[in-house]
């Protein structure tokens, strides 16, 4: 989904976090699907800093003018790391992937 949002005429959700994710169970949709909700903070490019969001739950770039899709990708990494704290069955490889999503973006050129 983020690939589609960030392509051509980009749109950035900017507030990807667990309270804004819902799961449609397989009883409703086969297979079950995860959906991003709460689009009130979504913005395109150019954009302004999203100063009303919280630094502990959002990418550092979201507080800068004209940020891009890295803010949503960083947030997916945070979702994974949060889930790894709640679910002991997440593999080390998945947890490292979450760290990589956050770390690479913080060190971009």
C-alpha positions in Angstrom: 0.0 0.0 0.0 2.7 2.5 0.8 4.4 1.9 -2.5 1.2 3.0 -4.2 0.8 6.0 -1.9 4.4 7.2 -2.4 4.4 6.8 -6.2 3.8 9.5 -8.9 1.6 12.0 -7.0 2.8 11.1 -3.5 0.7 11.0 -0.4 2.2 10.4 3.1 0.0 9.1 5.9 2.4 10.5 8.5 0.7 8.8 11.4 1.2 5.1 10.9 1.1 3.6 14.4 -0.9 0.7 16.0 -3.9 2.8 17.0 -4.3 3.6 13.3 -4.1 0.0 12.1 -7.1 -2.4 12.1 -7.4 -6.0 11.0 -10.2 -7.4 9.0 -10.6 -11.0 10.2 -10.7 -13.9 7.8 -14.3 -14.4 8.7 -15.0 -11.1 6.7 -12.2 -11.2 4.2 -10.1 -14.2 3.1 -7.2 -14.0 3.8 -7.5 -11.5 6.7 -6.1 -8.0 5.9 -4.5 -5.2 7.8 -5.8 -1.7 7.0 -4.4 1.8 7.7 -7.1 4.1 9.1 -7.2 7.7 10.3 -6.1 9.7 7.3 -6.6 13.2 8.8 -2.9 13.8 9.0 -2.1 12.6 5.4 -0.4 15.1 3.2 1.3 15.3 -0.2 4.4 17.1 -1.3 5.3 19.9 -0.6 4.3 19.7 3.0 4.8 21.4 6.3 6.2 20.0 9.5 3.7 17.9 11.4 4.4 19.6 14.7 1.3 18.3 16.4 2.5 14.7 16.2 4.6 13.1 19.0 8.4 12.6 18.6 8.4 9.3 20.5 6.0 7.7 17.9 7.0 9.4 14.7 10.0 9.7 12.4 12.3 12.7 13.1 11.8 13.8 9.4 8.0 14.3 10.0 8.9 17.5 11.9 10.8 18.9 9.0 9.4 20.7 6.0 9.0 18.8 2.7 9.6 15.3 4.1 8.8 12.3 2.0 7.8 8.7 2.3 10.6 7.9 4.7 8.3 9.0 7.5 5.9 6.2 6.8 8.6 3.6 6.2 10.2 4.6 9.6 6.8 4.0 11.2 6.5 0.5 9.7 9.8 -0.2 11.4 8.4 1.0 14.7 5.3 -1.1 14.2 7.6 -4.2 13.9 9.7 -3.3 16.9 6.6 -2.6 19.0 5.1 -5.9 18.0 8.4 -7.7 18.9 8.0 -6.4 22.4 4.5 -7.8 22.7 4.9 -11.0 20.7 7.8 -13.2 21.7 7.4 -15.4 18.6 8.6 -12.7 16.2 11.8 -13.8 14.7 15.1 -12.0 15.2 15.3 -11.5 11.4 11.9 -9.6 11.4 13.0 -7.6 14.4 16.2 -6.6 12.7 14.3 -5.7 9.6 12.3 -3.2 11.8 15.5 -1.7 13.1 16.9 -1.5 9.6 13.8 0.4 8.4 14.3 3.0 11.1 18.1 3.1 11.0 18.7 3.4 7.3 16.4 6.3 7.0 18.0 8.2 9.8 21.3 8.0 8.1 20.2 8.8 4.6 22.5 11.1 2.5 
